[in-house]
Amino acid sequence: MSYQPHPDRLKKSWEFQRAYKKGKKYWDTYFVIYVYHTQLRRPRLGITVSKKVGKSVQRNRVKRLIREAFHILKSELLPHYDIVVVGRTAACRLSMHQVQDSLNKLFHRASIIT
């Protein structure tokens, strides 16, 4: 069985760099998001959580929560956007509902949610 890359995720370094340099930036206490308009027919997610946030267990938990919130909110997101979510240190203490609420507010501020 061959590996198929996930179509809704950013994987390449240049995709992240493009969002950082050319995208719009929005932030709150827990996350920073970069939103870049593309020609693709679906929103795609990239996640960055630095070692400042905590050890691997905490970082992976934050990434899992971000992925789950994105999965829940994806049906409401407008297509044609690459979204990079950067987890901040305060995100370690959040519940799933709080992550979803925070990202929902940021997506509304970025005007990429219906």
GUPAKOL-171093 format. One record per residue: chain; x, y, z of N, C-alpha, C in turn; residue number from 1. Coordinates in nm, 4 decimals, decimal comma. Example, Ala and Ser with C-alpha at 12.3 -4.5 7.8 and 13.67 -1.06 7.14 Angstrom:
! GUPAKOL-171093
mol_n_x_n_y_n_z_ca_x_ca_y_ca_z_c_x_c_y_c_z_seq
A_1,3190_-0,5690_0,7800_1,2300_-0,4500_0,7800_1,3200_-0,3300_0,7800_1
A_1,2850_-0,2250_0,7080_1,3670_-0,1060_0,7140_1,2900_0,0030_0,7870_2
***
This chain:
! GUPAKOL-171093
mol_n_x_n_y_n_z_ca_x_ca_y_ca_z_c_x_c_y_c_z_seq
A_0,0847_-0,1186_0,0000_0,0000_0,0000_0,0000_0,0883_0,1237_0,0000_1
A_0,0689_0,2114_-0,0964_0,1520_0,3305_-0,1056_0,0922_0,4436_-0,0209_2
A_0,1803_0,5304_0,0236_0,1404_0,6440_0,1061_0,0764_0,7523_0,0197_3
A_-0,0402_0,8007_0,0607_-0,1075_0,9114_-0,0073_-0,1030_1,0333_0,0845_4
A_-0,0469_1,1455_0,0391_-0,0449_1,2642_0,1245_-0,1861_1,3159_0,1496_5
A_-0,2048_1,3732_0,2660_-0,3367_1,4260_0,3027_-0,3628_1,5525_0,2214_6
A_-0,4721_1,5576_0,1433_-0,4949_1,6718_0,0535_-0,5304_1,8025_0,1249_7
A_-0,5718_1,7945_0,2516_-0,6152_1,9147_0,3232_-0,5054_1,9735_0,4115_8
A_-0,3809_1,9284_0,3948_-0,2728_1,9733_0,4811_-0,1586_2,0354_0,4015_9
A_-0,0955_2,1336_0,4619_0,0272_2,1898_0,4066_0,1417_2,1034_0,4581_10
A_0,2311_2,0641_0,3697_0,3432_1,9799_0,4101_0,4781_2,0421_0,3771_11
A_0,4866_2,1107_0,2650_0,6145_2,1617_0,2161_0,6526_2,2914_0,2878_12
A_0,7812_2,3065_0,3120_0,8324_2,4255_0,3780_0,7956_2,5523_0,3016_13
A_0,8031_2,5481_0,1680_0,7736_2,6683_0,0883_0,6269_2,7089_0,1014_14
A_0,5367_2,6121_0,1260_0,3948_2,6465_0,1441_0,3757_2,7262_0,2738_15
A_0,4465_2,6843_0,3792_0,4410_2,7572_0,5058_0,5026_2,8957_0,4891_16
A_0,6194_2,9025_0,4230_0,6883_3,0295_0,4045_0,6032_3,1284_0,3247_17
A_0,5342_3,0785_0,2228_0,4474_3,1635_0,1417_0,3363_3,2238_0,2284_18
A_0,2760_3,1413_0,3148_0,1701_3,1910_0,4033_0,2250_3,2941_0,5027_19
A_0,3448_3,2685_0,5569_0,4044_3,3631_0,6518_0,4341_3,4968_0,5850_20
A_0,4904_3,4924_0,4646_0,5370_3,6153_0,3999_0,4260_3,6911_0,3276_21
A_0,3372_3,6196_0,2594_0,2370_3,6865_0,1756_0,0960_3,6845_0,2343_22
A_0,0746_3,6029_0,3375_-0,0590_3,5907_0,3947_-0,0882_3,6991_0,4963_23
A_-0,2149_3,7081_0,5353_-0,2559_3,8020_0,6393_-0,2468_3,7318_0,7743_24
A_-0,2140_3,8082_0,8773_-0,1889_3,7533_1,0103_-0,2975_3,7988_1,1080_25
A_-0,3483_3,7042_1,1855_-0,4482_3,7325_1,2896_-0,4055_3,6563_1,4141_26
A_-0,4331_3,7103_1,5331_-0,3882_3,6417_1,6532_-0,4803_3,6689_1,7711_27
A_-0,4685_3,5798_1,8696_-0,5307_3,5994_2,0001_-0,4329_3,5444_2,1043_28
A_-0,4806_3,5197_2,2255_-0,3932_3,4719_2,3330_-0,3340_3,3345_2,3041_29
A_-0,4075_3,2507_2,2312_-0,3695_3,1107_2,2158_-0,3078_3,0752_2,0808_30
A_-0,3474_3,1457_1,9752_-0,3036_3,1088_1,8406_-0,2710_3,2319_1,7563_31
A_-0,1856_3,2093_1,6572_-0,1622_3,3066_1,5503_-0,1991_3,2325_1,4227_32
A_-0,2783_3,2935_1,3356_-0,3082_3,2286_1,2078_-0,2607_3,3170_1,0935_33
A_-0,2109_3,2515_0,9905_-0,1727_3,3176_0,8661_-0,2663_3,2638_0,7582_34
A_-0,3282_3,3528_0,6836_-0,4264_3,3138_0,5833_-0,3777_3,3625_0,4468_35
A_-0,3632_3,2680_0,3536_-0,3139_3,2999_0,2204_-0,4138_3,2495_0,1164_36
A_-0,4545_3,3368_0,0241_-0,5515_3,3003_-0,0802_-0,4827_3,2198_-0,1899_37
A_-0,5416_3,1046_-0,2278_-0,4856_3,0179_-0,3320_-0,5902_2,9915_-0,4393_38
A_-0,5531_2,9130_-0,5394_-0,6464_2,8734_-0,6455_-0,7089_2,7366_-0,6191_39
A_-0,6688_2,6715_-0,5099_-0,7204_2,5370_-0,4811_-0,8657_2,5429_-0,4376_40
A_-0,9365_2,4351_-0,4597_-1,0808_2,4322_-0,4325_-1,1165_2,3934_-0,2894_41
A_-1,0190_2,3864_-0,2027_-1,0474_2,3486_-0,0640_-0,9541_2,4231_0,0299_42
A_-0,9989_2,4455_0,1528_-0,9072_2,5060_0,2496_-0,8054_2,4014_0,2947_43
A_-0,6810_2,4449_0,3163_-0,5778_2,3536_0,3641_-0,5183_2,4079_0,4938_44
A_-0,4752_2,3172_0,5800_-0,4266_2,3525_0,7129_-0,2798_2,3164_0,7279_45
A_-0,2047_2,4071_0,7865_-0,0684_2,3808_0,8302_-0,0602_2,4155_0,9772_46
A_0,0145_2,3372_1,0542_0,0229_2,3596_1,1989_0,1692_2,3718_1,2394_47
A_0,1976_2,4710_1,3221_0,3304_2,4877_1,3798_0,3139_2,5059_1,5295_48
A_0,3866_2,4255_1,6068_0,3894_2,4411_1,7522_0,5353_2,4284_1,7935_49
A_0,5943_2,5366_1,8434_0,7373_2,5364_1,8730_0,7671_2,4663_2,0056_50
A_0,8946_2,4417_2,0267_0,9374_2,3751_2,1505_0,9172_2,4630_2,2730_51
A_0,8953_2,5926_2,2530_0,8659_2,6819_2,3656_0,7348_2,6440_2,4333_52
A_0,6445_2,5821_2,3562_0,5117_2,5466_2,4084_0,5226_2,4384_2,5150_53
A_0,6159_2,3467_2,4989_0,6322_2,2409_2,5973_0,6998_2,1211_2,5355_54
A_0,7000_2,0128_2,6093_0,7599_1,8899_2,5589_0,6694_1,8285_2,4529_55
A_0,7145_1,7216_2,3905_0,6444_1,6642_2,2750_0,4997_1,6250_2,3068_56
A_0,4740_1,5798_2,4281_0,3373_1,5390_2,4640_0,2430_1,6588_2,4567_57
A_0,2868_1,7729_2,5122_0,2031_1,8933_2,5088_0,1883_1,9448_2,3656_58
A_0,2990_1,9477_2,2903_0,2936_1,9971_2,1527_0,2016_1,9111_2,0669_59
A_0,2125_1,7800_2,0793_0,1277_1,6908_2,0004_-0,0189_1,7038_2,0394_60
A_-0,0469_1,7266_2,1661_-0,1853_1,7458_2,2096_-0,2439_1,8722_2,1462_61
A_-0,1663_1,9803_2,1463_-0,2121_2,1058_2,0852_-0,2389_2,0832_1,9364_62
A_-0,1479_2,0126_1,8677_-0,1670_1,9863_1,7245_-0,2918_1,9017_1,6999_63
A_-0,3141_1,8008_1,7829_-0,4352_1,7170_1,7679_-0,5613_1,7999_1,7838_64
A_-0,5625_1,8879_1,8849_-0,6797_1,9725_1,9095_-0,7039_2,0675_1,7923_65
A_-0,5961_2,1240_1,7364_-0,6106_2,2143_1,6215_-0,6674_2,1386_1,5024_66
A_-0,6134_2,0185_1,4752_-0,6627_1,9381_1,3624_-0,8098_1,9029_1,3788_67
A_-0,8492_1,8656_1,4996_-0,9888_1,8294_1,5245_-1,0811_1,9503_1,5079_68
A_-1,0399_2,0664_1,5603_-1,1210_2,1877_1,5453_-1,1338_2,2256_1,3977_69
A_-1,0238_2,2133_1,3220_-1,0276_2,2428_1,1785_-1,1234_2,1476_1,1076_70
A_-1,1182_2,0204_1,1446_-1,2069_1,9205_1,0829_-1,3539_1,9564_1,1070_71
A_-1,3849_2,0016_1,2284_-1,5224_2,0390_1,2631_-1,5655_2,1657_1,1879_72
A_-1,4751_2,2628_1,1772_-1,5087_2,3921_1,1160_-1,4925_2,3933_0,9643_73
A_-1,4304_2,2908_0,9073_-1,3953_2,2903_0,7650_-1,5158_2,3088_0,6736_74
A_-1,6298_2,2529_0,7088_-1,7481_2,2641_0,6225_-1,7967_2,4089_0,6111_75
A_-1,7638_2,4931_0,7101_-1,8056_2,6340_0,7079_-1,7006_2,7251_0,6445_76
A_-1,5785_2,6748_0,6244_-1,4705_2,7582_0,5712_-1,4862_2,7807_0,4218_77
A_-1,4466_2,8975_0,3770_-1,4461_2,9267_0,2345_-1,3316_2,8505_0,1680_78
A_-1,3516_2,8061_0,0429_-1,2413_2,7384_-0,0262_-1,1340_2,8398_-0,0670_79
A_-1,0275_2,7930_-0,1263_-0,9212_2,8776_-0,1813_-0,8342_2,9455_-0,0750_80
A_-0,8157_2,8818_0,0411_-0,7286_2,9403_0,1427_-0,6361_2,8366_0,2024_81
A_-0,5096_2,8775_0,2202_-0,4146_2,8022_0,3013_-0,4109_2,8713_0,4363_82
A_-0,4266_2,7940_0,5422_-0,4304_2,8488_0,6772_-0,3195_2,7832_0,7575_83
A_-0,2284_2,8634_0,8123_-0,1248_2,8126_0,9015_-0,1609_2,8570_1,0422_84
A_-0,1743_2,7603_1,1331_-0,2073_2,7899_1,2722_-0,0810_2,7670_1,3551_85
A_-0,0404_2,8693_1,4294_0,0755_2,8601_1,5172_0,0238_2,8550_1,6602_86
A_0,0530_2,7454_1,7296_0,0101_2,7306_1,8685_0,1011_2,8078_1,9621_87
A_0,0435_2,8820_2,0536_0,1210_2,9555_2,1528_0,1224_2,8776_2,2842_88
A_0,2076_2,9205_2,3765_0,2257_2,8488_2,5031_0,0948_2,8334_2,5801_89
A_0,0102_2,9341_2,5799_-0,1157_2,9309_2,6556_-0,2118_2,8241_2,6027_90
A_-0,1926_2,7771_2,4789_-0,2833_2,6789_2,4188_-0,2740_2,5423_2,4866_91
A_-0,1688_2,5177_2,5633_-0,1518_2,3887_2,6322_-0,2663_2,3580_2,7284_92
A_-0,3222_2,4604_2,7860_-0,4230_2,4411_2,8906_-0,5664_2,4407_2,8395_93
A_-0,5855_2,4454_2,7090_-0,7200_2,4560_2,6530_-0,7886_2,3214_2,6384_94
A_-0,9211_2,3255_2,6450_-1,0019_2,2073_2,6123_-1,0364_2,2127_2,4636_95
A_-1,0928_2,1049_2,4139_-1,1309_2,0994_2,2725_-1,2280_2,2118_2,2379_96
A_-1,3260_2,2341_2,3244_-1,4262_2,3376_2,2992_-1,3623_2,4765_2,2928_97
A_-1,2655_2,5024_2,3798_-1,1993_2,6324_2,3821_-1,1148_2,6540_2,2561_98
A_-1,0484_2,5477_2,2100_-0,9696_2,5573_2,0863_-1,0614_2,5889_1,9694_99
A_-1,1720_2,5172_1,9609_-1,2680_2,5382_1,8522_-1,3227_2,6807_1,8561_100
A_-1,3560_2,7291_1,9744_-1,4100_2,8637_1,9905_-1,3067_2,9695_1,9492_101
A_-1,1835_2,9517_1,9924_-1,0774_3,0469_1,9600_-1,0507_3,0517_1,8104_102
A_-1,0394_2,9344_1,7460_-1,0150_2,9309_1,6020_-1,1344_2,9859_1,5239_103
A_-1,2546_2,9569_1,5710_-1,3752_3,0091_1,5062_-1,3732_3,1628_1,5057_104
A_-1,3371_3,2226_1,6188_-1,3301_3,3690_1,6272_-1,2226_3,4242_1,5338_105
A_-1,1064_3,3574_1,5289_-0,9994_3,4037_1,4403_-1,0403_3,3915_1,2938_106
A_-1,1079_3,2813_1,2574_-1,1533_3,2626_1,1199_-1,2564_3,3689_1,0823_107
A_-1,3432_3,4069_1,1787_-1,4397_3,5138_1,1529_-1,3691_3,6469_1,1316_108
A_-1,2678_3,6753_1,2151_-1,1916_3,8001_1,1990_-1,1219_3,8043_1,0644_109
A_-1,0780_3,6860_1,0156_-1,0098_3,6782_0,8860_-1,1099_3,6761_0,7701_110
A_-1,2374_3,6669_0,8004_-1,3443_3,6615_0,6995_-1,3309_3,5431_0,6052_111
A_-1,2946_3,4266_0,6601_-1,2820_3,3070_0,5774_-1,3833_3,2004_0,6164_112
A_-1,4821_3,2396_0,6962_-1,5852_3,1448_0,7417_-1,7209_3,2027_0,7038_113
A_-1,8132_3,1141_0,6661_-1,9460_3,1627_0,6253_-2,0337_3,1905_0,7451_114
***
